[in-house]
Amino acid sequence: MIDSLFRPRGIAVAGASRHPTKPGHQVLHNLLAAGYPGQIALVHPAAQSILGVPAYPDLEQVPTLVEMLILAVPAATTPAMAEAIVRRKRARGDLAVVVSLAGGFAEADTEEGREMQEMLAAACREAGVRLLGPNCLGVLDARNRLDTTFLTGNRRDASGVSLLSQSGSIVSWITRECQALPFPIGLNKFVSVGNMADLSLAELVDCLGRDPSTRTIGLYLEAVPAAQPLLEAARRVAIRKPVVVLKSGRTAPGARAAFRHTGAVNDDSPLDDDVARQYGMLPVSRVDEFVTTLATFDRLPLPLGNRVAVLTNSGGAGVYTLDALVSRDIAPAQLSPSTAAALRSLLPPFAVVGDPDGYVDSGGGVGPRQTAQAVAALLRDPGVDAVVQLFVPTPFNSAEDMARDLLRLLPGIRRNSLAKPLFPVFLGGREVLPARRLLEENGMMTFASPEGVAAALAAMLRYAWARQRLAHALMR
């Protein structure tokens, strides 16, 4: 039945509006704009149709299949809608999931709000229907052309990143950050869980864990009323794919604000970063780090070990990067004698090779093609698990030339080296965006700062270690 959350064969929207500024209008607009392939009907007391979609005065009169009911109506209509849900299921047997968007339920911290939420949840239980929300933003599934949200500007070309969130507005922020990448990415699936009166984070994590189109899962959490089931679900899923967590509501004022946001409170075993790591999750502390880490897991293979080589055309940037990597316990590689010899013959006499271990400073005068060949040599070294390549544009070496030479060598690099991750870091703000875009359009991941690459690489290494540990624990 939970599959109907992502692949409903028919949808009814209660509360669709003629007014473009109303959430109910935007929900309908997004369903149509996404190209939803199933049947859509509206429940409206007066309209005959809105945006060309037929409307009916009540749910029972909708003649088409209704597997999903979207409630874009005020909380005050709950008694009538609860009865309609039960009647529809008894009469037609088709309803499988209800998505309730409105606020004013338990998060309002009033007796009436709590009663309304329990009334809606009880009706869904009686009807054997799953409930998402209330007080949620809805569901997006780009591959199945489903968008029940009232977000604007959604990008619907799916990546392998799926997201579960206790906040709709945070997802709006995250999606815009994803679209601000040099080559924008769209979410594969997104679920705003709201007050979680029925469907839980643990169930949805398990669901995304089984989804073959989801390569990495992001969780935005504020307060977790049942942490243990979520942790157990994350541990099951982390063996197959990474689960990256951004947790807020860590302070007393933040926790109170989280309650007024979704009505949720942390249980007696709060989900802190140390606990999350024990169950294979990957906690991060900032939205930019969250987005970069998810995109990195989506685009790059996992390193086979912790041995990292750094190639730079700027000594200062190289020093800065080594500090950023080592501060996150990322170990330098030890170059093989043959790799070191190849690099010395390729690069100018003043180049620094292997001092310190795993570090190569080619100098600013080296051309893009030589740099790309040095990248290839490092990736072929059996003692190197990943390469961080730093590039600062110079008057005689442009970032776009550097990107084009990397792309020319890329097929050979991938053929002749193991599936090792390459982390190009282009330092130069707006000036280097065209080069980064060129690489990302061709499936690579690029970075704007040493801190960003250090955070992403550290997350990949932690995940590789955690997955190995979880797999060993299961075999015992």
N, C-alpha and C positions, 0 to 999 in steps of 0.2 A: 504493500500500500504506500510505503514511503516513496517508491519510484514515481508515483503520481505527482509528487512535489516537483519533479524535474521534467516529466514526460506526460502531462495530462492530455488526454485525447479531446477534451472539451472543457471550456471555461465559462463561468458566469461571473459577471462583475456587478455586485450590488453597491450602488452609490456612484456609478459613473455620472459625470456631470457634463453639461454643455459648455461650462466656463473653463477656459484654458488654464486659469490660475488654480483650479481646484485639484487636489491629489487624484480624485476619481477620474478626472479627464486625462491627466498625465499617465495614469496606469493604462487606460485604454489606448492612448496614443502610443505608448511604448510597446504594448502587445502588437499593435498593427505595424509599427516601425520595425520591430524585430522580425517580422514575417512569420509570426506564429502560424503553424500549418493546420491547427485544429479548428473546431467550431467555437465561435465566441457569441455569447448572448449577454444582454444586460437586464438587470432588475431595476426598474424605475417606475415610480407611481404614475407618471404623466407622459413621458416621452414615448414616441413610436420608434425612434432610432436616434443614435448619436454617432457621428463620424461614419455613418453608413451601416452601423451594426444594429440589428433589431433589438428592441427593448420590450419587456413584458412586465406587467404590474406586480407579479410575485414569483418566487422561485419555483413553485409548483407548476406554473404555466409555461415554463421554458421547455419547448418541445425537443430541443437538441440535447445531446449527451453533455452532462456536467460532472466531470471528475474532480474539478477544482472550483471552489467558490472563493472569490476574493471579496472580502468585506472592506469596502472603502466608505463605510457609514459610521456615524458617531457612536460612542459607547452606549448612549442612551437608547439606541435601537436594539440592544442585545436581547431583551425578552422576545421580541418579535422574530429576530433572526435565529435565535436558539430553537424556537418552535418550527421555523421554516426548515432548518437543517434536518431535524428529526422527521418531519413530514416528507421531505424530498427523498430521504434515504429509504423510508418505508414504502413510498409510492413507486419509486423508480429504481432504487438500489444502485445508482451510479456514482453517487458522491463519495469521494475517497479522502479529500484533504480540503481544509478550510484555511485560508490565509487572511488573518485579521490585522489590518493596518492601523486602526485608530488607537489613540492614547486615551487616558482617562480610566484605566483599570487599576490593577494593584499598585502600580507605580505612583498613582495619585495619593496613596497613603490615606485613603478614606474608606469607611465601611462600605459605602455604596460601590466604590471602585473594586474592592475585593469581592463583593457579592456578584457584580457583573462578570468579573473574570471567571469565578467559579461556575456561574450559570452557563457561560459559553463553553467552558471546558467540559462540564457535566453533559451538556447536550451532545457534544461531539463524542464523548465516551458512550453515551446511550446509543448513538447512531453508528458506532463503530467507525468513526471518521477521525483522522489525525488533524491536529490543530497546530498551525505555526503562528506564534505570537501569543496574545495580541501585542499591540504597540510595536509593530515591526515594519520594516521597509519592503519586505517581500522577497522574491526569488528571481535570480537571473541564471539562465543556462544558455550560453551563447551557441553551443553546438546544436541544441535542440530548438533554437530560435524562440526562446521563452524569456520574457522580461515583464514581470508583474510589479516592478518598482515604480516609484514616481520620481526617480532620479532623472536629470537632464544630461544630455551629452554622452550617454553610455557608448563605449566602444565595443562592438559586438564581434570582432574577429578574435577568436579565442586563443589564449595561450594554454599552458598546462597548469596555470595557477588557479586554485579554487580557494574561496575565502568564506569563513563563518565569522559573524560579528554580532556583538551585543549592541552595536550602535550603527544606525543608518548613516548619520552624518560623517562618522569616521570613515565609512566605506566610500562616501562621496569624495572625501579628501584623498583616500588611498587610490581610488580609481583615477583621480586627476594627477596624482604623482606617477602612476603607471603610464599615463598618457603623456607626461612630461619627459619620459625617457627619450633618448635620441631616436630610437625606433619604438614608438609606443606599443604597449601590450594591452590587450583586453583580458578580463577575467574569464576563465572557463566556466566556473559556476560560482555563484554568490548566494548566501542565505543570511538574511537578517533575522536573528532568533527572537528578538523582543523579550517579552516577559517569560517565555518558556513555560506556559501553562500546560503544555503537553510535550511536543517534540523537544528533545534535549540536545545539548551539544554533543554528548557522548554518542547518541544514535546517528547524528549527522556526520561526525568524524568517521564512524564505522562505514557509513554510506559512501563518503568520499574516498575512503581507503579502498573500497571495492571498485571504484569508478576508474576504468582503464584510461580515460582521457585526462584525469587529474594526476599530474606528476609531483606536485608539491601543494601542501595545505597551509594556509595562514589562518590563525585564530586571533581575533581581537577580543579581549576579555576585560570586563570591569569587575564583576562580582560573580563568583561561582557557588551556587547554593549546594551543589552535589559534586564536589571535586573528584572523589574517588572513581566514580564511573567514567568521568572524562579522562582521568589519568590512565585507567585501564584500557580505554579505547585507543588513546594515543600510543600506548605501548604496543598494542596489537598492530596498529597502522605503521608505526615508525620502522618496523622491520622491512616494509615495502617502499615507503616514501616519507620524506621529511615533513615534520609538523612544526611550523615556526609560530611562536607566540609573542604577541605584544600585549602586555598586561598593564592596565591602569587601575585607579582606585586603590593605590597602595597606601595613601595617607588617610587619617581619620576623616578630614573634610572630603577627600576624594571618594572614600567609601560611602559616605552619606549622600554625596551627589550621585553616585552610581545607583543607590537605592531609589532615589527620586527619578532616576532615568528609566530603569527597567523593573524596579520593585525587587531586585535580587540582592541578597546579602551573602557574603562568604560563609561557608560552613565552618565547623570547628577546626578543620585542617586546611587553612588557606593555601592556595596554589602559589607558592613563591618560586623564585627562579631555581633554587637548589632542588626543590621537589620536582619541578618540571623536568629538569635535566635527568633525574633518576629514572624517569619514565620515557626517556628518549626524545623529549621535546626540546626545542631550541628557542630559548627566550631571548628577545631583543628589547631595547629600551627606547628606540626612537622610530618614528614613522618612516623616515628616509632609509634607515637601516633595515626595517621590515620589508620595504618594497625592493631594495637592492638584493637582499638575501633571497627572497622568493624568486626574483627574476634570474638570479645566478643559478639556483637549483634547477630552474626550468630549462636553462640554456646550456649548461656546462656539465660534463661528466664529473663524477666524484674522483678526487685524487686517490691513488692507491696507497699513499703514505704521506708522511709529514715532511718530506724533503723538498724544499722550495728554492728555486734559483731566481735571482733578481738581476735583470738586465736593464741598464739605464743609460741614457745619453746626457744625463745631468748628475754630476756628483752630489750636489746638495739634495736633490730629490731622492737619490739613492740612499743617502745617509738617513734622511727623514723616514723613508719607507722601511728600511731595516729596523729602525726603532719601533715603528708601528707593528711590524710583524712579530718581532721578538717579544714585545710586550704582551702579545696574545699567545705566547708559547708556540709559535710557528718556527720550526727548526730550519736552518740553512742547509741546502744540499752540499755534498762534497763532490765536485766535478771529477770525472774520470780523467786520467792523464791524456787519453786520446781526445776528449772533448776540449780540455784546456789547450792542447796543442793546436787543434783545429781553429779555436777562437783566436789564438795568438797569430796564426797565419792569416786569418781573415780580417782582423781589426788592426788599427794603427799601432805602432810600437809603444805609444804612450798609454794604451788601453790597460785598465786594471782587470786582471783575470784571476779569480779565485782568492782574492785577498780583501776581505775575509772570505771564508768558505761560502761557495754558492753565489758570490757577488761578482758581477761584470759591469764595469763602467767603460763604455766604448768611447766616451768623449762626444762633444757636440758636433764635431765635424764629420762624423760617419754618415754616409748616405742611407736612405731608406732600404735599398736592396741589401746592403751589407747587414743592416740591423735585422731584417727579416731572415737572412741566412743564419745569423747568430741565434735568433729565436729557434729556428729549426734544429740547429746543432744542440741546443740545450734540451729541447723536447726529446731528442733521440737518445740522450744520455740515460742509461738504465738506472743511474743513481739519482735522477731527478723525477719527482712526482708531479710538480706543477711549476709553471714559469710566470713570474710577474714581470711584465715589460713596461717600463716607464718611458714616455716620450714627451719631450718639451720641444715645440716648434722653434726652429732657428731661421735666420734669413735665407739659408741655403737648403733647408730641409723642411718641407711643409708636412703638416699632419695628414693631408689627403694623399700625398705621395707615399707616406708611410703606410697608410691603410691599404692602398692599392697593391703595394708590394707584399704585404702580409697576405692579402687575398690570393695573389698569384701563387704563393707557396703553400697556401692552406691545404689544398687537396693532397699534395705530397706529404705535408706534415702529418695529416691524419692517417695517411696510408702507412707511413714508415715509423711512426711512433705509436705507442699504445694510446688509448683514448685518454690522454692527459689534458687537464684544463690549462688554458692560456688566459691570463688576466691582463689585457692591455689597459694601461692607465694613461690617458691622454690629458696632460696638464696644460690648461690654457683657456678655460671658460668657454665663452661663445665661439671663439676662433676655431676650436677643435671640434665643434658639434658636427659639421658636415662629415669629417673623418669618422667620428664615432658612429654616426648614422649609417655610413657606408658599410662598416663592419657589422653592425647589428642587423641591418637588412639582410645580411648573408649568414645569419644564425649565430654570430659571436656575441659575447657580452663584453661591454667596455665599462670603464670606471673613470670618475672625475677626480678622485683623490686617493692617496695612499691609505687613509683611514677607511674609506669605503671598501677597498679591496681587502684590507686586513680583516675587517669585520666579516665579509662574505666568505673569505677563505677559511677563517677560523670556524665559522658555522659549518662549512662543508667537512672540515676535519673532525669537529665534534660529532657530527652526524655519522660519519663513516665509523668512528670509534663506537658510538652508542649502538648503531645497528649491529655491529659485530658482537658487542656485549650482550644485546638482547637475544641474538640468534643463539649464542652459546648457552644462555640461561634456558632457552626453550628446549635445547637438546639434552639437558641434564635430566 
